[in-house]
Structure formats: structure tokens, C-alpha cells
Amino acid sequence: MSGHHQPLNRKLITLPTLVLAILSFIALLILAKRFALGLGSVTNLNDGYPWGIWVVYDVVVGTGFACGGYALALVVYIANKGKYHPLVRPALLASLFGYTLGGISAFIDMGRYWNFYNMFLPEQMNLNSVMLEVGLCVTAYCIVLFIEFMPALLEHYQLEKAKARLDKVLFIIIAIGVLLPTMHQSSLGSLLIAMGFKVDVLWQSSYLMPLFAILTAMTMGFSIVIFEASFVTVGLKRDSEAHLLRGLGRIIQVLLGVVLILRFGDLLYRGALPAVFNGSFKSFMFLIETALFVVPLVILSSGKHRNRGSMLLIAAVSMLFAGALYRFNAFLIGWTPNAGSSYVYFPSAEELLVSIGIVAMEILGYLLIVKWLPILPAHAEVKKQTAIKTDPSVNKPPAEQASVEVGS
């Protein structure tokens, strides 16, 4: 068993897990109806709105929420900030669930789902399709996430030799795991470009959409790590990891500043800034989205607030809502069918229940696995990282620690 991570070893069946299981079961029943009778039996999709909440929330927003592993990989393995390593496994687990369920949601939303395998056949591939790249990358990334998560399984079953072999090649897998989300998140932005005039001017840009998709994915990824760690601390009564989360807050602060500067600079350059204040429903949604981006920026700009776990959590939640609303606005609220058409869309109750059920599945799976496998950092590891934060000599070799003590 790893000395750095440990399972919770608590009861698997509790009131929260029962509620989550019921919500998951309801979603499965509705999905059975969907596959038996078709999309039209449970959704309000139409010719003007070819996708609805299952694609926008479960895939577009859900994969953004699932970028915690991607964001931490950039910090820990690319920027070499090893102090955040205790947060990696929980983030990987959340990413694995998020991307897997996102891929399943895309399959659910396919009209002719039985033809899905054509995406993997070279003679059937549409090489001009942005969605082809998204589909292939998401599938490959799910496999990569599972391989990255394998050390936890190998530790649980005490297969140390197998883990040692995997560790030797894991750096290659991690590198691929950084490349794939960058590719498919940027492709989601390119998909907006391909939609052309059907996307409102407030969210349409012919050159910055891929960059906006990557930046919002990164901010959502860091924010979900803060949210997840705060949830584990309070809900599962664990040692606080606020000393690590403060550093992530500073990273989010920089990213938010870049996003806002680029967003308004782009609107100004395209002459679209007046649309922000024209009083329409879309301008109202844009202002709410912007306010949600600004709130965490203000909170994180204050050292006093950034040092408080509760304020960090508020900032993270606001950022998650901001990233989610940005993607909802761009892909659904800011979408307009052909001029003069009378198409409207609002998700049916069954669509909403399926989306709620998919979220419930993710949370249920997370809770069960952290109780079974060594995912969360051990209490001793959290305390060690806290000690390093207050006294850097704690992390030095014994000889260096001795010289520090003598010098003092």
C-alpha cells in the first residue's frame, strides 16, 4: 500500500449513496426507453436544434469539469510543481468518470448509435469533420486516463512489480494525456467557428474560439480540483488541503485575467461591443457570464480572501458556473437556427433527469472508489505538505536538515 495515498475504508452504503443510486437508476430507465423507442420519445430535439442538453451539458460542459487531471498534469509534470502531487489521483479519478460519461452521453445522443464504430474505420472517416477529431481524442483520452489511474489498482492488489514497470513508461502516457485534451478542447472551439452566423456575435470569433475553449477548460479544471478537495475535506471530514489550494487560486487568477482581457479585446476588435449592452436576452446572459468570471478574480486578488478555504470554495464555484455558462451560451443559448425559422428548444423533464442521473453516477462512483482504493492523500502526507509550507527544511535530506538546525 502506498504511503502517500490511502482508501477511506468506510461504509459503502450510506444515505447519500442510496439517493445517488436512485437518481442513477431513474436515468437508466429513461435511457432504456430512449434506446427502445428513439430520441424523439424522451427529448425535445428538432431540426432547428440538432443537439440539446445531453451534448451541451454532458459532453461540452462535462468534459470541461473533467479537466482537473489535465490541469494538474500541466502544473505537476510540465511545470514541475511537485507539491501539488497529492491532488493528482483524486483529480484523475474525477477526470476518468467525467470523460467516460461524456463519451457515453455522446453515444446516447446519436440518432443511429448502432453505426458509432464507423468513426474508427479509416474508409468511413470524414477527415473534414471537427467532431471526428473530438470523438477520436475523447476515446483515446479515456484510455489514457485509465492507464494513468492503474497505479492505484496495482497498489491495492499489491502488484508492486507491475506498478514498477508501468512507472517506467508512465511519463509517455502523461505526455499524451496533456496533448489529447488540448486537441479536443480546442476542436470544440473550432466547432463554434464552423457553425458560422448561427452562433451569436457575442460568442463567435473566427480566430480565438479554440483558445477560449482551452483557457476555460483549464480554469474549470483547476476550479474543480479546489471544489473536489473542499468537498472531501468537509463531507468526508478529512484534513484540510487549503495550503495547496491557495497556489491553484493564484493560477486561476492569472487565467481569468487573460480570459477577460482577450474576450473584451476580441469584442472591441470585431466591433461587437455594443451587443453587450443592447438589452436582449443574450446580452443579459453574457453579462451574467462575465460577472461570474469577475467574482473569483476579485476574491483571488485579495491575499486575505485567498488564504481562507471558504472564500476559495466560493471562487471555485463561481468559476465553474462561469465556464459552464460560457459553454451553454455559446453552444445553446447563443445558437440561432436559420433566419425566419420558428424552431425553439427547451429540455424535456426526461432529458433533465438523464443529465442529473449521469452526474449522480459520477459522484456515486467517486465516493465508492475513494473508499475502496488508495486515491486520497494519506493524513501523514497532508501534514507533511503543510509542514513543508511553513518550514521548507522539512523536505530536505537529513544532512541538510541538520545543517539548518546547526546554523540556527
SVG drawing of the C-alpha trace seen along z (x, -y; Angstrom):
<svg xmlns="http://www.w3.org/2000/svg" viewBox="-42 -50 68 58">
<polyline fill="none" stroke="black" stroke-width="0.4" points="0.0,0.0 1.3,-3.4 2.4,-5.6 1.2,-8.7 -2.4,-7.6 -4.9,-5.6 -8.5,-4.3 -11.1,-5.7 -12.2,-2.3 -15.7,-3.5 -19.2,-2.1 -20.0,-1.9 -23.8,-2.1 -24.9,-5.4 -27.9,-7.7 -26.1,-9.9 -25.0,-6.8 -28.6,-5.5 -30.0,-8.8 -27.4,-8.9 -28.1,-5.3 -31.8,-6.0 -31.2,-9.0 -28.8,-6.9 -31.4,-4.1 -34.1,-6.6 -31.7,-7.8 -31.0,-4.2 -34.8,-3.5 -35.2,-6.6 -32.2,-5.6 -33.8,-2.2 -36.8,-3.9 -34.6,-6.1 -32.8,-3.1 -36.0,-1.2 -38.2,-4.0 -35.7,-6.6 -34.5,-10.1 -37.9,-11.6 -39.6,-9.6 -37.6,-11.4 -36.2,-14.6 -37.4,-17.9 -34.8,-18.0 -35.9,-19.2 -34.5,-20.0 -33.5,-23.5 -31.7,-22.3 -29.9,-19.1 -28.4,-18.8 -29.6,-19.7 -28.7,-19.5 -27.2,-16.0 -24.5,-17.3 -24.0,-20.7 -24.0,-19.8 -22.9,-16.2 -20.3,-16.5 -19.2,-20.1 -19.5,-21.3 -18.9,-17.9 -15.5,-17.5 -14.6,-21.0 -15.4,-19.9 -13.4,-16.8 -10.2,-18.7 -8.8,-18.6 -6.4,-15.8 -5.3,-17.7 -4.8,-21.0 -2.8,-19.3 -0.7,-17.3 0.3,-20.7 1.3,-22.0 2.9,-18.9 4.6,-17.2 5.1,-20.1 5.8,-23.0 7.4,-20.6 5.4,-21.8 5.6,-18.6 3.9,-20.0 0.6,-19.5 1.1,-15.8 -1.2,-14.7 -4.1,-16.3 -3.4,-14.3 -5.1,-11.0 -8.4,-12.4 -8.4,-14.7 -7.5,-11.8 -10.4,-9.8 -12.9,-12.7 -11.5,-13.2 -11.9,-9.4 -15.5,-9.5 -16.2,-12.8 -14.7,-11.9 -16.1,-8.4 -19.6,-9.6 -19.2,-12.4 -18.3,-9.9 -21.3,-7.7 -23.5,-10.8 -22.3,-11.5 -23.2,-7.9 -26.7,-8.3 -27.3,-11.4 -26.5,-9.7 -29.6,-9.1 -28.2,-5.9 -26.0,-4.8 -25.5,-1.4 -23.2,-3.0 -20.9,-4.6 -18.0,-2.2 -17.7,-3.8 -15.8,-6.6 -12.9,-4.3 -12.8,-2.9 -10.4,-4.8 -12.6,-4.3 -15.6,-5.8 -13.9,-8.7 -14.9,-12.3 -11.5,-13.9 -13.1,-17.4 -15.2,-17.0 -14.2,-18.7 -16.3,-16.2 -14.2,-13.3 -11.2,-14.7 -13.2,-15.3 -14.6,-11.8 -11.2,-10.1 -9.4,-12.3 -12.1,-11.7 -11.9,-8.0 -8.2,-7.9 -8.1,-10.2 -10.4,-7.9 -8.0,-5.0 -5.0,-7.2 -6.8,-8.2 -7.4,-4.6 -3.8,-3.8 -2.8,-6.8 -5.2,-5.6 -3.8,-2.0 -1.1,-2.6 -3.9,-2.9 -5.4,0.5 -1.9,2.1 -1.2,0.7 -4.5,2.0 -3.7,5.5 0.0,5.2 1.3,5.8 4.5,3.8 6.5,5.3 3.7,4.5 3.5,1.0 7.3,0.5 7.1,1.5 4.2,-0.9 6.0,-3.7 8.9,-3.4 6.7,-4.3 4.1,-6.4 5.8,-9.7 4.9,-8.9 1.3,-8.3 1.2,-11.5 2.6,-13.5 -0.2,-12.0 -2.6,-12.8 -1.6,-16.5 -1.8,-16.6 -5.2,-15.0 -7.4,-17.4 -5.6,-20.3 -6.5,-19.0 -10.1,-18.1 -10.9,-21.1 -9.6,-23.4 -11.7,-21.5 -14.8,-22.3 -13.9,-25.9 -13.3,-25.2 -16.8,-23.6 -18.3,-27.0 -16.3,-28.6 -17.8,-26.0 -21.3,-27.0 -20.7,-30.4 -23.6,-33.0 -25.8,-30.7 -23.7,-31.5 -24.4,-34.9 -21.8,-37.6 -21.1,-37.7 -19.6,-34.2 -18.4,-33.9 -14.9,-34.7 -13.1,-33.3 -9.7,-33.0 -9.9,-32.9 -12.6,-30.3 -10.1,-27.4 -8.0,-29.4 -11.1,-30.4 -12.1,-26.7 -8.6,-25.7 -8.4,-28.6 -11.9,-27.9 -11.1,-24.2 -8.0,-24.9 -9.8,-27.3 -12.6,-24.8 -10.1,-22.1 -8.3,-24.0 -11.6,-25.1 -13.0,-21.5 -9.8,-20.4 -10.5,-23.1 -14.2,-22.2 -13.5,-18.5 -10.8,-18.9 -13.1,-21.2 -16.0,-18.7 -13.8,-15.9 -12.5,-17.9 -15.9,-18.9 -18.1,-16.0 -15.7,-13.2 -14.1,-15.0 -10.5,-15.0 -7.5,-17.1 -7.6,-20.5 -5.6,-20.9 -6.1,-24.7 -2.3,-25.3 -2.2,-23.6 -5.4,-25.1 -4.2,-28.7 -1.5,-28.1 -4.1,-26.9 -6.1,-30.0 -3.2,-32.2 -3.0,-30.2 -6.8,-30.7 -6.4,-34.4 -3.9,-34.7 -6.0,-32.6 -9.1,-34.6 -7.3,-37.9 -6.2,-36.6 -9.7,-35.3 -11.4,-38.6 -8.8,-40.7 -9.0,-38.6 -12.8,-38.4 -13.4,-42.1 -10.4,-42.8 -11.9,-40.5 -15.4,-42.1 -13.8,-45.6 -11.7,-44.5 -14.8,-42.9 -17.0,-45.9 -19.3,-43.7 -19.0,-45.5 -22.4,-47.4 -24.2,-44.0 -23.2,-43.6 -25.5,-46.4 -28.4,-46.1 -30.8,-44.9 -31.5,-41.5 -31.8,-38.2 -28.4,-37.1 -26.7,-40.3 -28.2,-39.6 -26.8,-36.1 -23.4,-37.5 -23.4,-39.9 -24.2,-37.2 -21.4,-35.1 -19.0,-38.0 -20.0,-38.7 -19.3,-35.0 -15.8,-35.4 -15.2,-38.7 -16.3,-37.4 -13.5,-34.8 -11.0,-37.3 -11.9,-39.8 -11.8,-37.2 -8.5,-35.7 -6.9,-39.2 -7.2,-39.6 -4.5,-37.8 -6.8,-37.7 -9.6,-36.0 -7.2,-33.7 -6.0,-32.3 -9.5,-31.4 -10.8,-28.0 -14.4,-29.2 -13.6,-32.1 -11.5,-29.8 -14.5,-27.5 -16.8,-30.4 -14.3,-31.5 -14.1,-27.9 -17.9,-27.5 -18.3,-30.9 -15.6,-29.9 -17.3,-26.6 -20.6,-28.3 -18.8,-30.9 -17.2,-28.2 -20.4,-26.2 -22.5,-29.3 -19.9,-30.4 -20.3,-27.0 -24.1,-26.9 -24.3,-30.4 -22.0,-29.6 -23.5,-26.2 -27.2,-26.6 -28.4,-30.0 -26.4,-31.9 -27.5,-29.4 -30.0,-30.6 -31.5,-28.3 -31.9,-29.5 -33.3,-33.1 -37.1,-33.1 -37.4,-29.7 -39.8,-29.1 -37.8,-26.4 -37.5,-26.5 -35.9,-24.1 -36.2,-23.6 -35.1,-20.2 -37.8,-17.8 -38.1,-16.5 -36.7,-13.2 -33.7,-14.9 -33.0,-16.7 -33.4,-13.5 -30.9,-11.8 -28.4,-14.6 -29.0,-14.6 -28.6,-10.9 -25.3,-11.0 -23.9,-13.5 -25.2,-11.2 -23.4,-8.3 -20.1,-10.2 -20.4,-11.3 -21.5,-7.8 -18.6,-6.2 -16.2,-8.7 -17.4,-8.1 -17.3,-4.3 -13.8,-4.2 -12.2,-6.6 -13.5,-4.3 -12.1,-1.3 -8.8,-2.3 -5.8,-4.4 -6.9,-7.7 -6.9,-10.4 -3.7,-11.6 -2.8,-10.0 -3.2,-12.2 0.6,-12.0 1.2,-13.2 -1.2,-16.2 0.6,-17.1 4.0,-16.8 3.0,-19.2 1.7,-21.6 5.0,-21.4 6.9,-22.0 4.8,-25.1 5.7,-26.5 9.3,-25.1 11.0,-24.3 13.8,-22.4 11.3,-19.6 11.6,-18.4 15.4,-18.4 17.6,-15.4 18.7,-14.6 22.2,-16.1 20.7,-19.4 18.2,-19.5 21.0,-19.1 22.9,-21.9 19.8,-24.1 19.4,-23.2 23.1,-23.9 23.0,-27.2 20.0,-28.3"/>
</svg>
